[in-house]
């Protein structure tokens, strides 16, 4: 099945519950769930996006490991810790925002997330295990007035997060647009390359905006 609905009165899902459900594309997680169990969604290779309810405080090891189609993960605002390899080999995740409640990573949480380019921390620098970004090369963005940040975090460069956002509107049936770099926030003076590619039978003429 492509989707799963879990009743709202469920407050516990065991280890490996949906492991190897290769056709699972979406799932509804109940608001009373306190954690994502060990390897719950490992190798769910069709899962594209996940929204974690605010009740989630812990993501256990290998929870979303090798979810090769996962692009979007919206984390709980009360999340405190993430276990080893929780997002290992999620090769399509480009950007992720981590809540200010987060205090600890275990080993290799984002190992081999080869598309990961931006990680946004809303709080202080969490403690971490080894090889947090093994095989991944993101820039780490942190907020002003937060603590624990140096020039590098887990071997990756850090930068103060910008405050500007960019929204591009276009008709996808008539062409495509790529943005480089494509991040959630941009600092003042940032250079952004926007490339418009028209579909067959269409011609790109003009771009407007401010």
Buried (B, 14 or more C-beta within 10 A) or exposed (E): EEEBEEEEEEEEBEBBBBBEBEEBBBBEBBEEBEBBBBBBBBBBBBBBEBEBBEBBBBBBBBBBBBBBBBBEBEBBEBBBBBBBBBBBBBBBBBBBBBBEBBEEBBBBBBBBBBBBBBBBBBBBBBEBBEBBBBBBEBBBBBBEEBEEBEEEBBEBEBEEBBEEEBEEEEEEEBBEBEEEBBBBBBEEEEEEEBEBEEEEEEEEEEEEEE
